[in-house]
Amino acid sequence: MAPDLPCILYYFFFLLLPSSLVAQRNGNGNVKVGDSLTAGDEAALWLSPAEDFAFGFRQLGQKDLYLLAIWYYKIPDKTIIWYANGDRPAPKESTVKLTAELGIVLNNPQGGEIWKSGPGNGEPASGFMNDTGNFLVANENGEKLWQSFDFPTDTLLPTQIMEKGGVLSSRLSETNFSRGRFQFRLMPNGNAELNTINLPTGSAYDAYFWSNTVDDSDASNAGYQVVFNESGYLYVLRLNNKREVLTPGRVVPATENYHRATLNFDGVFVLYYHPKNSSGNESWSVVRTMPENICTVVNGKLGTGPCGFNGVCTISPDQRANCSCPPRFSLLDPDDRYGGCKPDFPTQVCAEDVPNAPEDYELVELDNTDWPFSDYERYTPYNIEDCKKACLQDCFCNVIVFREGDCWKKKLPLSNGRKDASVNGVSFIKVRKGNDTLPGPPPIPKKNRDRLDSSC
């Protein structure tokens, strides 16, 4: 029987395609110098051999902005585990290309460089998307020049090792991949720590979780690697080969499940697992959260805590931060409940020419709520009525906390807010009486308004 003509034409058309296009979804993990992907082309992917992971572009929300990333390819939610340009999303039609000079290079549509991996020690000849979730760049002899595992973002995967000085950084929010306020680090002294940071500078604030793998008297007992092994166990390996296990108990089988350890945007470091053969209804299940209560452990004198300045944190059933604003406060950003709160009333100021008599203010009570280290004065022993009176008569005072005969005065902004039974006290927020709200912008004079209208 004569062959079908359309099939023959399709076969020859496929042969004539540029090799870079054929390699976009070759499924064997191999990438050659010159191969490229384009943001906005959903078929443009470099897949690992078993198609567990994909390397390519992910669109950010409904915007024409894209993240160069690696993600789980087979499961429904396509969870991202590594990304290159979180602080500089790429516009549509941007390209990523494997080059012999600069390794992996991400350029905008005009050819401007957004990000590059760098060639390492040698000239890149090939790339490979591994079924472990690691993307490698190698020279013509197959020697590794660069790998994504050496530059983790917010996630560790099985077979991945973090050396001293290694860092995981949280995202700014669930959907914003810019650097966030939290870090997981392996310190020079061998301790693995979670800490908050100053966002503009990246400088570290106080830690709120430790692996306790420091030993100043015996260096061989100190940690030197964070290891996530192929079985799904996460531990700090000491120099004497002893392990400080961060994964409690028995881990679900790695042969049947994906595993990951992710530092979430709220500062909680979570070990997850997910069935590999997903029917579409499964989600990631939790093995362990570190710490168990993020709301009560962040106590540093600097920084905002999980809920931003003036926010209040309560722990959710899945041990994640749930943020809200105190009475008469509202979110700084209505779309970000973790970004802090602002007062919706004129706060009291210490100025003679401003009407701010104590009788213009009242105290709103909050049970088991506190903002540690926002204190500027303490009275002890004291009773609750004298504590309230002291705040109302003090133009600096915005909040008081009373606990077992101690009275603490606080002023804005408040940090590390939490509502928890362990607080074991009562707080009072000083608010202006009535429904006064902060004034809006002054009205535009009519002559200026007419000028604006005529220029439109």
C-alpha positions as CSV (number, residue, x, y, z in Angstrom):
1,M,0.0,0.0,0.0
2,A,1.3,3.5,-0.9
3,P,2.4,5.6,2.1
4,D,0.1,8.4,3.2
5,L,1.3,11.6,1.5
6,P,0.5,14.0,4.5
7,C,2.4,11.7,6.9
8,I,5.5,11.8,4.6
9,L,5.3,15.6,4.3
10,Y,5.0,15.9,8.1
11,Y,8.0,13.7,8.6
12,F,10.2,15.7,6.2
13,F,9.0,19.0,7.8
14,F,10.1,17.7,11.2
15,L,13.5,16.8,9.9
16,L,13.9,20.3,8.5
17,L,13.2,21.9,11.9
18,P,16.1,23.7,13.6
19,S,17.7,21.4,16.2
20,S,17.1,24.0,18.9
21,L,13.3,23.6,18.4
22,V,13.4,19.9,18.3
23,A,15.4,19.9,21.6
24,Q,12.7,22.1,23.4
25,R,10.8,19.0,24.5
26,N,13.2,16.1,23.7
27,G,12.5,14.5,27.1
28,N,16.0,13.1,27.4
29,G,17.4,15.9,29.5
30,N,20.1,16.9,27.1
31,V,20.7,20.5,26.0
32,K,23.2,21.6,23.4
33,V,25.1,24.9,23.0
34,G,22.8,27.1,21.0
35,D,19.6,25.6,22.2
36,S,17.1,28.3,23.5
37,L,13.6,28.8,25.0
38,T,11.3,31.8,24.6
39,A,9.1,33.2,27.3
40,G,5.4,32.9,26.3
41,D,5.9,29.7,24.3
42,E,4.2,27.0,26.5
43,A,5.8,24.2,24.5
44,A,9.3,25.5,25.2
45,L,10.6,23.2,27.9
46,W,13.8,21.2,28.7
47,L,12.5,18.1,30.4
48,S,14.4,15.6,32.6
49,P,14.5,12.0,31.2
50,A,11.6,10.7,33.2
51,E,9.8,14.1,32.8
52,D,9.8,14.5,36.6
53,F,11.2,18.1,36.2
54,A,11.0,20.9,33.7
55,F,13.3,23.8,33.0
56,G,11.8,26.9,31.3
57,F,9.6,29.9,31.8
58,R,6.6,30.2,34.2
59,Q,4.2,33.1,33.8
60,L,3.6,35.2,36.9
61,G,-0.1,35.6,37.5
62,Q,-1.9,37.3,34.6
63,K,1.0,39.5,33.8
64,D,3.3,39.3,30.7
65,L,6.2,38.6,33.1
66,Y,8.0,35.3,33.4
67,L,10.2,33.5,35.8
68,L,13.1,31.3,34.6
69,A,12.5,28.2,36.8
70,I,12.7,24.5,37.5
71,W,9.5,22.8,38.6
72,Y,7.8,19.4,39.2
73,Y,6.4,18.6,35.8
74,K,4.0,15.6,36.4
75,I,2.0,16.8,39.4
76,P,-1.0,19.1,38.9
77,D,0.3,22.2,40.7
78,K,3.7,22.3,38.9
79,T,5.5,23.3,42.2
80,I,8.5,25.5,41.5
81,I,11.7,24.4,43.3
82,W,14.4,26.8,41.8
83,Y,14.3,30.1,40.0
84,A,16.9,32.5,38.5
85,N,15.3,36.0,38.2
86,G,13.0,36.4,41.2
87,D,13.9,40.1,41.6
88,R,13.9,40.8,37.8
89,P,10.9,39.0,36.1
90,A,11.5,38.7,32.3
91,P,9.0,40.2,29.8
92,K,7.3,38.1,27.2
93,E,9.5,37.1,24.2
94,S,12.6,37.0,26.5
95,T,14.9,34.1,25.7
96,V,17.2,31.8,27.6
97,K,20.1,30.2,25.8
98,L,23.0,27.9,26.5
99,T,26.1,29.6,25.2
100,A,29.7,28.5,25.0
101,E,30.9,31.9,26.4
102,L,28.6,32.6,29.3
103,G,26.8,29.4,30.1
104,I,23.0,29.8,30.5
105,V,22.0,33.4,29.6
106,L,18.6,35.1,30.1
107,N,18.1,38.1,27.8
108,N,15.1,40.4,27.4
109,P,13.5,40.8,23.9
110,Q,16.0,43.7,23.1
111,G,19.0,41.5,23.9
112,G,19.7,43.0,27.3
113,E,21.1,40.6,29.9
114,I,18.9,39.8,32.8
115,W,20.7,36.8,34.4
116,K,23.5,34.4,33.6
117,S,24.9,31.2,35.2
118,G,28.5,32.0,34.2
119,P,30.8,29.5,32.5
120,G,32.6,28.3,35.6
121,N,36.2,26.9,35.0
122,G,36.0,26.1,31.4
123,E,33.9,26.4,28.2
124,P,30.3,25.1,28.4
125,A,29.5,22.4,25.8
126,S,26.2,20.9,27.0
127,G,23.5,21.1,29.6
128,F,21.4,18.4,31.3
129,M,18.1,18.5,33.2
130,N,18.5,15.7,35.8
131,D,15.6,13.7,37.3
132,T,16.8,14.9,40.7
133,G,15.7,18.4,39.8
134,N,19.3,19.6,39.3
135,F,20.3,21.4,36.0
136,L,23.9,21.0,35.1
137,V,26.3,22.7,32.6
138,A,29.3,20.7,31.6
139,N,32.4,21.0,29.3
140,E,33.1,18.8,26.3
141,N,34.7,16.2,28.6
142,G,31.5,16.0,30.7
143,E,33.1,17.8,33.6
144,K,30.6,19.9,35.7
145,L,31.0,23.6,35.4
146,W,27.8,24.8,37.0
147,Q,24.7,23.3,38.6
148,S,21.5,24.7,40.1
149,F,22.0,22.6,43.3
150,D,24.9,24.9,44.2
151,F,22.7,28.0,44.0
152,P,19.4,27.0,45.8
153,T,16.7,29.6,46.2
154,D,14.0,28.6,48.7
155,T,14.0,24.8,48.3
156,L,16.3,21.8,48.9
157,L,15.7,18.4,47.2
158,P,16.8,14.9,47.9
159,T,20.6,14.3,47.0
160,Q,21.2,18.0,47.5
161,I,23.9,19.2,50.0
162,M,24.4,22.6,51.5
163,E,27.9,23.5,52.5
164,K,29.0,26.0,55.2
165,G,28.0,29.5,54.0
166,G,25.0,28.1,52.0
167,V,21.8,30.0,52.1
168,L,18.1,29.5,51.4
169,S,16.1,32.7,51.0
170,S,12.3,32.9,51.3
171,R,10.1,34.6,48.7
172,L,8.6,37.9,49.6
173,S,5.1,36.4,49.3
174,E,3.4,33.4,47.9
175,T,3.4,34.9,44.4
176,N,6.2,37.4,44.6
177,F,9.6,35.6,44.0
178,S,11.7,38.6,45.1
179,R,13.9,38.0,48.2
180,G,11.9,37.7,51.3
181,R,12.5,38.4,55.0
182,F,13.8,34.9,56.1
183,Q,16.9,32.8,55.7
184,F,18.0,29.2,56.4
185,R,21.9,29.2,56.7
186,L,24.7,26.8,57.6
187,M,26.9,29.0,59.8
188,P,30.7,28.9,59.9
189,N,30.4,27.5,63.5
190,G,28.5,24.5,62.2
191,N,25.0,25.6,63.3
192,A,22.1,25.5,60.9
193,E,19.9,28.5,61.6
194,L,16.7,30.2,60.6
195,N,16.8,34.0,60.9
196,T,15.1,37.2,59.8
197,I,16.9,39.7,57.6
198,N,16.9,43.4,56.7
199,L,15.4,43.5,53.2
200,P,17.3,46.5,51.7
201,T,20.7,45.3,52.8
202,G,20.3,41.5,53.3
203,S,22.0,41.8,56.7
204,A,21.0,39.0,59.2
205,Y,18.9,39.6,62.3
206,D,18.5,37.2,65.2
207,A,18.0,33.5,64.7
208,Y,14.8,31.9,65.7
209,F,15.7,28.2,65.1
210,W,19.0,26.3,65.6
211,S,20.2,22.8,64.9
212,N,22.4,22.9,68.0
213,T,25.4,21.5,66.1
214,V,28.0,23.9,67.5
215,D,30.8,22.5,69.7
216,D,33.5,25.0,70.6
217,S,35.4,22.5,72.7
218,D,35.5,19.8,70.0
219,A,35.5,20.9,66.4
220,S,34.9,17.4,65.1
221,N,31.5,17.4,66.7
222,A,30.4,20.6,64.8
223,G,28.2,20.5,61.7
224,Y,29.8,21.0,58.3
225,Q,27.0,20.0,55.8
226,V,23.2,20.1,55.6
227,V,22.3,16.9,53.7
228,F,19.0,16.0,52.1
229,N,19.6,12.3,51.2
230,E,17.9,10.3,48.5
231,S,15.6,8.6,51.1
232,G,14.1,12.0,52.1
233,Y,15.9,12.5,55.4
234,L,17.2,16.0,56.2
235,Y,20.1,16.2,58.7
236,V,23.1,18.2,59.7
237,L,26.3,16.1,59.2
238,R,29.0,16.6,61.8
239,L,32.7,16.3,61.0
240,N,32.8,13.1,63.0
241,N,30.1,11.7,60.6
242,K,27.4,11.8,63.3
243,R,24.0,13.1,62.2
244,E,21.7,15.6,63.8
245,V,18.4,14.6,62.1
246,L,15.9,17.3,61.3
247,T,13.4,14.9,59.9
248,P,11.6,13.1,62.8
249,G,10.7,9.4,62.7
250,R,10.1,7.4,59.6
251,V,9.9,9.2,56.2
252,V,7.4,8.0,53.6
253,P,9.1,6.0,50.8
254,A,11.1,8.1,48.3
255,T,10.5,5.6,45.6
256,E,6.8,6.4,45.6
257,N,6.9,10.1,46.7
258,Y,8.5,13.3,45.8
259,H,10.2,15.1,48.7
260,R,11.2,18.8,49.2
261,A,12.2,21.1,52.0
262,T,11.0,24.7,51.4
263,L,11.5,27.9,53.4
264,N,8.1,29.5,53.0
265,F,7.5,33.2,52.7
266,D,6.2,33.4,56.3
267,G,9.5,32.0,57.7
268,V,8.4,28.4,58.3
269,F,10.8,25.8,57.0
270,V,8.6,22.8,55.9
271,L,9.5,19.2,54.8
272,Y,6.8,18.0,52.4
273,Y,6.0,14.8,50.4
274,H,3.7,14.2,47.4
275,P,2.7,11.0,45.6
276,K,4.5,10.6,42.3
277,N,1.6,8.9,40.6
278,S,-0.9,11.6,41.4
279,S,-4.6,11.2,40.5
280,G,-5.0,15.0,40.5
281,N,-6.6,15.3,44.0
282,E,-3.5,15.0,46.1
283,S,-1.6,18.0,47.5
284,W,1.7,18.3,49.4
285,S,1.6,16.7,52.8
286,V,3.7,17.9,55.8
287,V,6.4,15.8,57.4
288,R,7.7,18.5,59.8
289,T,7.5,22.3,60.3
290,M,10.4,24.2,61.8
291,P,9.7,25.9,64.1
292,E,6.5,24.5,65.4
293,N,5.1,28.0,66.3
294,I,6.6,30.8,64.1
295,C,4.4,33.4,66.0
296,T,6.0,32.9,69.4
297,V,9.7,32.2,68.5
298,V,10.6,35.3,66.5
299,N,11.7,37.6,69.3
300,G,14.5,39.8,67.9
301,K,14.7,43.4,68.8
302,L,15.1,44.3,65.0
303,G,12.8,43.3,62.1
304,T,9.1,42.9,61.7
305,G,8.3,39.2,62.4
306,P,6.1,37.1,60.1
307,C,3.2,39.6,60.0
308,G,5.0,42.9,59.4
309,F,5.0,46.0,61.7
310,N,1.9,46.4,63.9
311,G,0.6,43.0,62.7
312,V,-0.7,40.1,64.9
313,C,0.3,36.5,64.2
314,T,-1.8,33.5,65.3
315,I,-0.6,30.0,64.5
316,S,-2.8,28.0,62.0
317,P,-3.7,24.3,62.4
318,D,-0.9,23.4,59.8
319,Q,1.6,25.5,61.9
320,R,1.8,28.4,59.5
321,A,1.5,32.1,60.3
322,N,-2.0,33.6,60.1
323,C,-1.8,37.4,60.1
324,S,-4.3,40.1,61.1
325,C,-4.5,43.7,62.2
326,P,-5.4,45.0,65.6
327,P,-8.7,46.9,66.0
328,R,-8.7,50.3,64.2
329,F,-5.7,49.3,62.1
330,S,-5.8,48.1,58.5
331,L,-3.3,46.4,56.1
332,L,-0.6,48.6,54.5
333,D,-1.2,46.6,51.3
334,P,-4.8,45.3,51.0
335,D,-3.4,42.4,48.9
336,D,-0.7,41.4,51.4
337,R,-1.9,40.4,54.9
338,Y,1.7,39.6,55.8
339,G,3.0,43.1,55.0
340,G,2.1,45.0,58.2
341,C,-0.7,47.3,59.4
342,K,-1.3,51.0,59.7
343,P,-3.5,52.9,62.2
344,D,-6.8,54.2,60.7
345,F,-7.0,57.1,63.2
346,P,-4.8,60.1,64.0
347,T,-2.3,58.8,66.6
348,Q,-1.5,61.0,69.6
349,V,1.5,63.3,69.1
350,C,3.5,65.2,71.7
351,A,3.0,68.8,70.5
352,E,1.5,71.8,72.3
353,D,-0.2,73.2,69.2
354,V,-2.0,69.9,68.4
355,P,-5.2,69.1,70.3
356,N,-4.5,65.7,71.9
357,A,-5.8,65.7,75.4
358,P,-5.9,62.4,77.2
359,E,-9.7,62.4,77.3
360,D,-9.7,62.3,73.5
361,Y,-8.4,58.8,73.6
362,E,-9.5,55.4,74.9
363,L,-8.0,51.9,75.3
364,V,-9.2,48.9,73.3
365,E,-8.5,45.6,75.1
366,L,-6.9,42.5,73.5
367,D,-6.4,39.2,75.3
368,N,-3.2,37.2,75.2
369,T,-1.6,39.6,72.6
370,D,1.9,41.1,72.8
371,W,4.6,42.8,70.7
372,P,7.8,41.8,72.6
373,F,10.8,44.2,72.6
374,S,8.6,47.2,71.5
375,D,8.8,48.4,75.2
376,Y,10.3,51.8,76.2
377,E,9.2,51.7,79.9
378,R,8.2,49.2,82.6
379,Y,6.4,49.7,85.9
380,T,6.5,47.0,88.6
381,P,4.8,46.2,90.8
382,Y,1.7,47.9,89.4
383,N,-2.0,47.3,89.0
384,I,-4.0,47.3,85.8
385,E,-5.9,50.5,86.4
386,D,-2.7,52.5,87.2
387,C,-1.1,50.9,84.1
388,K,-4.0,52.1,81.9
389,K,-3.9,55.6,83.4
390,A,-0.1,55.9,82.8
391,C,-0.6,55.2,79.1
392,L,-3.5,57.6,78.7
393,Q,-1.5,60.4,80.3
394,D,1.7,59.7,78.2
395,C,1.6,61.2,74.7
396,F,4.3,58.7,73.6
397,C,2.4,55.7,74.7
398,N,0.4,53.7,72.0
399,V,0.1,50.3,73.7
400,I,0.4,48.8,77.1
401,V,0.7,45.2,78.1
402,F,-0.2,44.1,81.6
403,R,1.0,40.8,83.0
404,E,1.2,39.6,86.7
405,G,1.8,43.0,88.2
406,D,4.1,44.2,85.4
407,C,3.1,47.1,83.1
408,W,5.0,47.7,79.8
409,K,4.5,50.8,77.7
410,K,5.1,50.5,73.9
411,K,5.1,52.9,71.0
412,L,4.6,52.5,67.2
413,P,5.6,50.7,65.1
414,L,5.2,47.5,67.0
415,S,7.1,44.3,66.0
416,N,6.8,40.6,66.3
417,G,3.2,40.7,67.3
418,R,1.5,37.5,68.4
419,K,-1.8,36.3,69.9
420,D,-1.2,33.1,71.8
421,A,-2.2,31.5,75.2
422,S,1.5,31.6,76.2
423,V,1.4,35.4,76.3
424,N,-0.8,35.1,79.5
425,G,-1.6,38.8,79.7
426,V,-3.7,41.6,78.4
427,S,-2.9,44.4,76.0
428,F,-4.6,47.8,75.5
429,I,-4.3,49.9,72.3
430,K,-4.7,53.6,72.6
431,V,-7.1,54.8,69.9
432,R,-8.8,58.1,69.3
433,K,-12.4,58.3,70.5
434,G,-15.2,58.3,67.9
435,N,-14.8,57.4,64.2
436,D,-12.1,59.8,63.3
437,T,-10.0,58.5,60.5
438,L,-6.8,59.8,59.0
439,P,-7.4,62.7,56.6
440,G,-7.2,62.1,52.9
441,P,-5.4,64.3,50.4
442,P,-6.4,68.0,50.4
443,P,-9.0,69.0,47.7
444,I,-7.6,70.4,44.5
445,P,-8.5,74.1,44.1
446,K,-11.1,74.7,41.3
447,K,-8.7,76.6,39.1
448,N,-6.1,73.8,39.2
449,R,-8.9,71.2,38.7
450,D,-10.0,73.0,35.6
451,R,-6.4,73.1,34.3
452,L,-6.1,69.3,34.9
453,D,-9.5,68.7,33.1
454,S,-8.5,70.7,30.1
455,S,-5.1,69.0,29.7
456,C,-6.7,65.5,29.6
